[in-house]
Amino acid sequence: MRILNLILAEASLILAINVAEKSPLAIFIPTKLLYLLLILPVAFMLLRRNPFDIPILILALSLVTVKLLTNSEAFYSLLDALYYLGYTGISEYLNSVFSAYKGSCLVQLTGIVVMFTIAQISWRMEEKLKELGIDMKYPLVVLGAVGVVVFLFFPILAEFRFKELPLIFLGLLGLCLTLLAIYVLAT
């Protein structure tokens, strides 16, 4: 299971770095240096910690969030506030820099979250199954299959509309179904 978590951590960091290379972050720092972050999961593993723990998730999500900002209303509200306060030059510069990087990274973000969920479930499952003396091959196959299905079908579900319900309800439904799947896999 440790190897699975290490592979998932490395894959999610590579996915996040690929998004960061196509984001405004590439203007401010050399993104090739971000590949040094791939050392962190190996270091966590050597310290006998979960290689895909919360710090790695936060790091991956922050790299992807830079690209998400270019599509957010909060970012453009900040630009409007800067413009209103008299910082028109800064506002126009940031708008010109960030508007060139518009695009969706929802699939990559979902992939990172799904890989983190699989890593956390497998880490906890390994501990519980060792206590019970159960072989862990079967739950790992089920867990991997659920992760692959979620990752492959999420883009279709993200565009799904059901009788003009707000997406928050569909998101809450998805969260409940995910928690139900975790409970079924954990028991």
N, C-alpha and C positions, 0 to 999 in steps of 0.2 A: 504494500500500500504506500510505503514511503516513496518508492520509485514512481508510482502513479501520480502522487501529489507533486513530486519534483517535475515530472513531465508537464502536468497541467499548469504549474506555476511558470515554467519556462515558456510554454505556449502562450499563456495569457500575457506575459511581459513582451514577447515578440509581437503579438497582435497589437498591444498598446503602443509599442515603439513604432510600428508601421503606421498607425494612425497619427502619432506625434510627428512623424516625418512629413506628413501631408497637412500639417496644421501650422498655425502662426508661430508655434513654438520653434519651428525650424529657422525662423528669422533671427531669433534671439540667442539660441545656443546651437552648437553643432550637434545634430541629432545622432551622429555616429558614436558620440560619447555615451549616449543612453544605453548602448549595448553592454556597457560595463555593469549595468544593473542586473544582468543575467547571473552575476556572481552571487547575488543575495539569496536566492533559494538554496543554492548549494551550501552557502554558509549556514543557513538555518538548519539544513539537514545535518551538517557536521556538528551543530550544537544540540542535536537530538530534539529539535523543534519541528513543528509541522512546516514543511517547505513552502506551503501556500497558506500562510496565515494572514491575519488582518493587515499588517504593514505592507505586504506585497499587494494585496487587493487595493488598498488606498493608493499606493504608488501607481498601479496600473490604471485605476479609475481617474486619477488626477491627470495622467498623460492623455487619456481619451477626452476628459472634460474640456480641455483647451479647444478641441475641435467642436465640441457641443456648444461652447460659448458663441461661436460665430453664427449660430442659428437661433439663439435665445433672445427673447424679448427683454430680459434683464440686461443683457449686454447693450442693446440698442437704447434702453432707458438710461443706462449709464452714459452713453455717448450724448444723448439729448441733455442730460443734466450738465455734462461738461460744456456743451455748447451754450446752454442757458447761463451758466456761471461765467462765461466770457472766455473760456478756453477753446475757442473755435479751431485754432490750429491743431491742438492735440486731438480734438474730437474728429476733425476731418482726416487727420493722419491715421488714427486708429481705425476709422471706418474704411479707408482705402486699403489698409493692410489686411484687416480681418475679412473684408467682403470678398476678397479673392479666394478665400479658403472655405466658402460655404459648401456644405454637403452633409450627408447623413453618415453617421457612424453607429447607428442603432444596432446593427447586426454585430459589430465588433464588441460593443458594450455588453450586449446580451451574451455573447460568447464568453466574455471574461467572467460575468456573474454566474453563468451556468457552470463554467469550469471551477470557480471558487466553491459553489454549492456542492458539486460532486466531490471536490477535495475535502471539504469539511465533513460531509456525510461519511466518506470512506475512512477518514481519520478516526472519527468517533466510532464507526462500525467496527473497525479493526480492534479497538480497545475492548468493546463490549463482546465481540465474538471470541476474542482470546480468553476473556473471563469465563465464557460459557463453554469453551473448548470446541467450537464449531469451525468447520472448514470455511474459508472466506471466498472461495471461487464463485459460487452461485450468486451471492448478493452483489459481487463486483460486476458480473455480467449484466444483471438487471439494472444496476446503477449506471453503467456505461451506456446501455441501450436507452434509458430514459434521457440521459444527457444529450445523446446524439439526436434523438427525436425532437427535443425542445430546441436545440440549436438549428436544426434543419427547417423546422416548421414555424419558428418565431417570426420571420419576415412576412409570412402569409398572414399570421395572426395579428401582426402589428397594423396591417392595412384593413383588417376586418372591421366592418361596421354592422351593428345589429340594431335595427330600428331606431337609429339616431341616438342611442344611449351614449352618455358621456363616456369617454375612454377610462375615466377613473373607476367606473363600475366594472368594466372588463378587466382592468388591472387588479382590482380587489378580488375578482373571481379567479384570475390566474394565480394570485398569491395564495388564495385558499386551496386551490388545486395543487399547487406546489407543496404547501405544508402538509396536505393530505398524503401526497406521494412520499414525502419524507417520513411521515408517521408509518405508512404501510411498509416502507423499506426498512425502517428501524425496528419494527416488531417482528 
